[in-house]
Amino acid sequence: MNFLACEGDWSVGAAGEPLCTGTLVSLTQEEMQALYGSALTWDDVAELQGEAIALFAVVFGFLVLKKALKR
């Protein structure tokens, strides 16, 4: 799989199209991994899922408590 990168800055045109102020280059998956690191491991995914669930529980609990105290 190839990826399109910009050796410069990305900007947005008048119609919402992406514009590259530098040179467009094509990178392979291996080049992307070398430049930006590898993908998430399954351990990383499990940890992020746990943190997202904990955040949801805290926010949900806060909203329930707020509604209960309002009465």
Number of C-alpha atoms within 10 A of each C-alpha: 6 11 11 9 16 14 11 11 11 13 11 10 10 6 6 8 8 11 13 15 12 12 10 13 10 11 15 12 12 13 13 15 12 10 10 9 10 11 8 8 9 9 9 11 11 11 11 12 12 12 12 12 11 12 12 12 12 12 12 12 12 12 12 12 11 11 10 9 8 7 5
